[in-house]
Amino acid sequence: MRDRLDKNVERYDTLNRLLSDPEVTKDIQRMTELSKELSGLEKIVQCYKAFLDTEKTISDLKEMTKDPDPEIQDMAHAELDENKVLLKTYEAELRLLLIPSDPNDEKNVIFEIRGAAGGDEANIFAGDLFRMYHKYCETKGWQIEVISAVVNEAGGYSQVEFTVSGKKVYSYLKYESGAHRVQRIPQTESQGRVHTSTATVIVLPEAEEVEVEMQMSELRIDTYRSSGSGGQSVNTTDSAVRVTHLPTGLIVTCQDGKSQHENKATALKVMRTRLHDLIMREQEAKEGAERRSKIGTGDRSEKIRTYNYPQNRVTDHRIGFSIQQLDRVMEGKLDSIIEALIAEELKRKLEGEKET
């Protein structure tokens, strides 16, 4: 561990020198990348320096325990115990800080919810999930922007796609991809029987331009008349945009923006993200088994959570976590579930670090 920490300090010092180089400051992209890397190392370096200072203090105090003056000996022994506890605290913190973070954690996300098995009830549940996530994002101070929505006549959505932007969005929402199952009595059920329906959720980290090469010659861009809510321009101009990536057949539509230009920019951003996701999934398939530290398989058909209305219970099947506060969860109080998922992933990563 100490070798890794020494290398981090060395890299931190190198980055500081590079960021003072006039040639580097001329290249905004490189300067941004180096500044981001420096920021990522700062906590580790500060904690390691505090760890080394405490080690030095302990060494000095051990010498003081040999002093002929009994009062100095007593003081040294008392402070020695305190600093030994402090050293263990710093060591534990350094082990956590050295765990590789997900490079996507700081990113915004593209979020999609679809009604799946269960007909109208599945679409109504998809609408309930959208409302739940909307409220959760509001508590975090994140911005939501709807890209496209297909409203279901009975209520909810057969599909709704939106972006979420803010601080460390993906680090919290990345656990939500998969099949969500609801068990409840539908409003249309006359005999009071509990039905099971599902909705699927996909959460993708927003891809940056440098991460995926997307040639405009490979895209077909069509415009058409918007439908549904969206302002005065809806149904009067061809502001909606459909982008098709010809090599893969991926299609992205966007119609909720105020103009064709805005919809096109959003659609291209989503297409870039979907292409990046496709490349990453193909790469993971070639590399074989998922990392043991990952929560769930990442398969979109994997049943990850059940929302049981008769028992007011939510269960996350990946970590065996249940909470009888479904009413609060559906109002956006997701922190207890997401914190449990984060804690479990951290535990698995720590176990992996110990093995290596």
SEDRENTI-761709 format. One record per residue: residue in one letter; x, y, z of N, C-alpha, C in turn. Coordinates in steps of 0.02 Angstrom, whole numbers, plus 50000, padded with zeros to 5 digits. Layout:
aXYZXYZXYZ/...
***
This chain:
m500424994050000500005000050000500435006350000/r500995006050037501415011950042501735013749975/d501915008649936502195009949870501695013649826/r501065011549828500535014849789500445022049811/l500475023149877500395029849904500975034349883/d501585031649885502175035549865502115037549791/k501865032949750501775034449678501245039849668/n500735039649710500205044749705500485051649722/v500905051949773501215058349793501665060849737/e502045056249707502495058049652502095060749593/r501545057449577501125059649522500805066449537/y500595067349599500295073749622500775079449612/d501405078449632501925083649624502055085049549/t502055079649509502165080449437501605084549405/l500985083049425500405086749398500445094149416/n500645095649477500715102649498501225106249455/r501775102849439502285105849396502025106949325/l501675101849299501405102349231500905108049225/l500495108949276499975114249274500275121249281/s500915121549298501275128049300501655129349235/d501655124449191502015124949128501605129249079/p501895134649053501525139049005501275135348944/e501645130248921501435126448862500795122548876/v500735119948937500145116048957499535120648964/t499635126548991499075131149002498775133648937/k499145132948882498875134848816498375129748790/d498455123448812498025117948790497465116948841/i496885119948829496345119848878496105112848893/q496055108548842495815101648853496295097748898/r496945098248884497435094748925497455097548996/m497405104149001497415107249067496805105049108/t496235104349076495635102049110495715094849135/e496005090649092496115083649110496605083049169/l497155086949166497655086649219497375089349285/s496975094649281496665097549341496185092649374/k495825088949332495355083949357495735078349392/e496285076149362496695070949392496995073249459/l497235079549460497525082449521497005082549577/s496405084649560495865085049609495705078149638/g495735073049594495605066249616496125063449664/l496745066049660497285063649703497355067649768/e497035073449770497145078049826496985075049894/k496415071749901496215068749965496705063349987/i496915059249938497385053749954498045056649980/v498305061649945498945064649964498905068050033/q498365071750044498285075150109498235070150166/c497855064750154497775059650206498435056050219/y498805054650165499445051150172499945055450210/k499955061850196500415066350232500235066650306/a499585066650321499365066650391499565060050424/f499525054550386499725047850411500475047850428/l500885050650383501615050850393501795055350452/d501445060950458501565065550515501415062050581/t500865058150581500675054550642501185049050659/e501435045750607501965040750617502575043950650/k502765049850625503345053450653503215055450726/t502605057650739502425059650807502475053650855/i502235047850832502265041750872502985039850888/s503415040450837504135038950846504445043650899/d504265050050895504535054950943504275053551013/l503625051751018503325050451083503625044251116/k503805039351075504125033251103504785034951135/e505145039651105505775041951135505655045651200/m505095049551201504935053451261504735049051320/t504495042951305504305038451360504915036051399/k505505036951369506135035051403506445040751443/d506105046651442506365052451478506385051151553/p506905053551587506955052351660506405055851700/d506095061051671505565064751707504905060651703/p504635058451760504015054451760503415058051728/e503375064651737502815068551708502835068351632/i503435069051605503515068751532503345061751507/q503545056651545503375049751526502625048751524/d502275051051576501535050251579501195053851521/m501425060051508501135063851452501255060251385/a501865057651376502045054151314501625047951305/h501525044051359501115037951355500395039551336/a500125044851366499425046851351499355048851278/e499815053051255499785055351186499945049751136/l500355045051158500535039351115499905035251098/d499505033851150498885029951139498415033551091/e498345040151100497915044051056498155043850984/n498805044550974499075044650906499065037850872/k499105032450912499045025750882498335024650855/v497835027050892497145026650867497065030850804/l497355036950805497315041350747497645038250686/l498215034950697498575031750641498145026350608/k497795022350650497355017150623496775020150584/t496535025950607495995029450572496225031650502/y496825034650500497095036850436497225030850389/e497465025350417497605019450377496955016650346/a496425016450386495775014050360495515018650305/e495595025250316495365030150265495765029450201/l496415028250207496845027550147496645021350107/r496465015850142496255009850106495635011150065/l495185015150093494575016950056494735021449996/l495175026250008495345031049955495715027849898/l496065022349912496455019049859496035014349816/i495405013049837494965008949796494805012749732/p494935009749673494795013349610494065015249604/s493945021549589493255023949581493025022749510/d492375022549502492085021749435492215028249397/p492545027949339492705034149302492085037949279/n491505034549281490885037749259490505041249316/d490735040449378490355042749436490165050149433/e490605054249404490475061549402489995063649347/k489815058949303489445060749242488695061549254/n488385065349208487655065749204487405059249172/v486755058249171486495051949144485925053049094/i485855047949050485265047249008484845041749039/f484225043249055483795038749093483195036749051/e483045030249048482455028049010482045023249052/i481385024249051480915019749086480405017349036/r480285010849034479785007948988479315003349026/g478665003749009478194998749034478354992149000/a478364986649038478544980149009477954975349015/a478034970049055477494965049061476934967649106/g476314967049082475754969149123475284974149091/g475384975649026474924980048990474874986949020/d474264989449027474164996349053474454997249122/e474404992149164474664992649232475424993649232/a475774990449184476494991349179476664998449160/n476275001349115476385008249093476225013149149/i475705011749188475535015949245476105015749296/f476385009749307476955008949353477565012649327/a477675012549260478235016349231478155023749247/g477535026249245477395033149264477535034449337/d477365029649380477505030249452478255030549465/l478635026449429479365026449437479655033149415/f479395035849359479645042349335479525047749387/r478935047649417478765052449470479235051449530/m479365045149549479805043649605480505046449594/y480785045049534481455047349518481475054949512/h480945057849486480915065149480480955068349549/k480585065649597480595068349665481275067249698/y481585061449686482245060049714482755064949687/c482735066249622483205070949591483115077949618/e482495079849632482365086449661482695087149729/t482675081749770482985082049836483745082849831/k484035080549775484755080949765484965087449730/g484465091349708484605097549673484825096349601/w484645090649573484835089049504484295091449455/q484515092849394484065095249341483825089449298/i483165089249283482875084149240482615087549177/e482775084449119482525086949056482245081149016/v481595081249001481285075848963481495076248890/i481705070548863481915070248793481325068248750/s480995062948770480395060548734479965056548781/a479315056648768478845052948811478265050448768/v478085044048778477505041248745476995039848799/v476485044148803475985043748856475505038048842/n475325034348894474845028848889474145031548904/e473655029548866472975032148874472695030648944/a472865024948971472605023049037472985026449094/g473545029749077473955033049127474675030749122/g475135034949146475835033149144476135033649075/y476665029949063477025030248999477205023148975/s477155022248910477435016048883478185016948876/q478405023248871479115024848871479215032148888/v479715033548930479905040448944480665040648950/e480965045448917481695046048916481875053148937/f482375053748981482555060349007483285060449027/t483565066549034484245067349058484215069749130/v484725067849168484795070449236485505073349241/s485555079649261486205082849265486295085949335/g486915085649359487065088249425487715085349450/k487815085549515488435083249546488415075749560/k488895072049531488975064849543488325060949532/v487965062649479487315059449466487385051949456/y487845049949413487905042749397488095038649457/s488485041449503488715037749562488125035349605/y487555038949602486965037049640486465032949598/l486375034849535485855031849494486065025649455/k486715023949455486955018349415486675011649437/y486425011249498486155004949523485435003549500/e485135008349466484415007849451484245003949387/s484745002349345484614998749283484384991649297/g483844989549262483594982749270482834982749269/a482554976949285481824976249286481554977549356/h481074982049361480744983749424480054980549423/r479884976949477479254973249479478784976349531/v478154977049512477654979649559477124974449572/q476924973849636476384969249656475854973449691/r475274974049658474734978049687474074976549652/i473534979249678472874978349648472764984049599/p472724982649534472614988049485471934991249494/q471874997549474471235001149480470684997649439/t470884994149387470394990949342470194984049367/e470514981649421470374974849447469754975049492/s469224971749469468584972049505468554967249564/q468954961849562468904956749614469454957449668/g469824962849665470314964149717470914959649717/r471094956849660471674952449656472314956449644/v472854954149676473504957249668473804954949602/h474014959749561474334958249497475084959849502/t475484956549461476194958049456476344960849387/s476664966549385476854969849322477574972149328/t477874973549271478574975849272478684981849227/a479194985649244479434991149202480194990449201/t480494992149145481224991849140481534998749144/v482104999049176482465005449184483165004649155/i483385009549117484065009749090484375016449111/v484955016149141485315022249161486005021949128/l486145026749084486785026849049487175033149066/p487825032549080488235038549091488305042349025/e488205048849028488235052848967488935052748937/a488985050648874489635050048841489875056848816/e490515058048823490805064248796491045062948724/e491125068348687491305067748616491955063948606/v492435064848652493085061548644493055054048657/e492495051748687492445044648705492185040248649/v491845043148601491565039048547491595043048482/e491835039648430491895042848365491235041748327/m490885047148312490245046648279490265050948215/q490285047748159490325051348096489635053548073/m489565059848055488925062448033488685058847969/s489165056347929488985052747868488635046147883/e488705043747945488385037447965487695038547995/l487485044847997486835046548028486325048847977/r485705046647987485155049447948484725053447996/i484615059747980484235064148024483585066147990/d483025064348021482355065947995482015070648042/t481615075148015481215079648057480475078248044/y480075079248096479355078048088478995082448139/r478335082348135477935086648178477865083748248/s477995087848299477945085548368477225084148386/s477145079948438476475078648465476525078948540/g475965080248573475965080648646476175087448671/s476345087748736476525094148766477205096448741/g477325102848744477965105348721477955112648701/g477405116048709477405123248695477025124948632/q477035131348612476635133748556476865130948489/s477505128948484477755126648420477525119548403/v477265115948453477045109148442476475108948392/n476505104248345476005103148293475975108748242/t476435113648245476435119048196477075119148155/t477615116248181478235115948144478545108948150/d478985107248103479325100848105479925101248152/s479785101848217480325102848266480585096348294/a480205090848290480425084448317480975081548272/v481445077948303482015075248266482095067848280/r482215064048226482375056948233483065055748202/v483525052948241484195051548218484295043948214/t484515041548157484645034348147485385033348133/h485695028948172486395027148159486385021148112/l486565022348050486485017347997486875010848010/p487505011048033487875004748042487575000148095/t487265002948147486994998748202486234998348202/g485905003048169485175003248170484885006548231/l485305009448274485065012948334484655019148313/i484095020248346483665025948331483545030048394/v483605036548389483465041148445482985046448420/t482455047748458481985053148441481975058248497/c481865064448479481805069748529481315074948504/q480815076548545480305081348523480095086248577/d480385085648637480155089948691480535096548697/g481045097648655481395103948655480985109448622/k481205115648631480825121348604480935122548530/s481465119548502481615120648432481925114448401/q481935114248335482245108648299482985108248316/h483315114048320484025114248336484165111148404/e483745112948453483835110248521483705102748522/n483195100448487483035093348485483585089348450/k483875092248397484415088848361485025088048406/a485205093348442485785093048486485695087848541/t485095087548569484945082648621484965075548593/a484655074648534484635067948502485335065448487/l485775069848464486475067948449486845065948513/k486705069648568487005068048632486785061148656/v486145059648649485885053148669486165047548625/m486205048948560486475043948514487195042348531/r487585047448546488285046448566488325041948628/t487885043248676487875039348737487675032148724/r487185031048680486965024248665487505020348627/l487855023748583488405020448547488965018448595/h489115022948640489635021448690489435015548733/d488795015248753488545009748793488595003148754/l488425003348690488464997348647489184994748644/i489654999348634490364997548631490594994448697/m490394997548753490594995148819490304988248833/r489674987048814489364980548827489694975048784/e489864976748723490214971948680490904970348709/q491234975448737491894974448767491844970048829/e491334971148870491234967148930491094959848913/a490704958848859490544952048837491174948248816/k491634951748784492274948648762492714947148821/e492704951548871493144950748929492904945348977/g492274943248970492024937849012491634940349071/a491734937149129491334938349189491384945649213/e490834947949242490824954749270491274954949332/r491514960949349491914961649410491494959649470/r491814956149517491454953649576491184959449618/s491484965149613491274970849654490624974049629/k490424972349568489844975649537489194972949567/i488744977549581488084975649606487654973349548/g487454967049547487034964449492487434963049430/t487104960249381487444958349319487464963949268/g487034968949277486984974349228486524972549171/d486244966449172485774964349120485114967949130/r484844970849076484234974849083483614970649098/s483664964049088483104959749104483144957149176/e483694958549210483784956149279483284959549326/k482924955449363482444958149411482834960849471/i482834967349480483244970149533482854972149595/r482204973749586481834976449644481084975049638/t480774973749695480044972649697479724977749742/y479184980749718478794985649756478124982349773/n478064980049836477474976349858477004981049896/y476454983049864475994987949894475594985149953/p475324978949949474944976450006475344976250071/q475994975050066476414974750126476834981050137/n476724986150094477094992450099477854991250101/r478084986350061478774984150064479134984949997/v479764987050000480204987149942480784982449956/t480944978049909481494973349916481974974049858/d482614975049873483124974949821483444968049823/h483334964149769483514957149768484274956049762/r484634960949737485354960149727485734959649792/i485484963149843485844963149908485414960649965/g484804958249949484364955550000484134960850050/f484034966950026483844972550069483094973950062/s482754974250119482034975850119481884981550167/i481394985450149481184991050192480434991850186/q480084992350242479354992950241479155000350243/q479375003850192479225011050186479085012550112/l478705008250080478565009150008478255015949995/d477795018150038477465024550028477975030250025/r478485029950069479005035150070479465034550009/v479625028449990480055027349932479745030149869/m479105029049860478765031449800478695039049799/e478835042249856478855049549859479565052149850/g480015047749827480705049849812481195048849868/k480975045749923481435044449980481835038049966/l482305038449920482695032649898483365031849934/d483535036549976484205036650006484385030150042/s483915027350080484085021350119484265015550074/i483915014850017484065009349971484725010549935/i484825016549910485435018049872486045017949917/e485975020249979486535019950026486725012750042/a486225008350047486365001250059486734998150000/l486555000049939486884997549879487615000049875/i487715006449892488385009349892488825005749944/a488545004650003488925001350057489114994250037/e488664990650004488814983749984489354983649930/e489314988249883489824988549830490504990149860/l490514994749908491144996549941491434990549979/k490994986850012491214980850048491534975750001/r491214974749943491484969949894492154972249866/k492214978749855492844981449830493404980649882/l493244981749945493734980949998493964973750004/e493484969049997493664961949999494114960149940/g493974963149883494394961949824495094964749833/e495144970549865495794973649878496204969349926/k495884966449977496244962250025496524955949992/e496124953249944496334947149909496944948349865/t496984954549836497544956149792498144958749832/
***
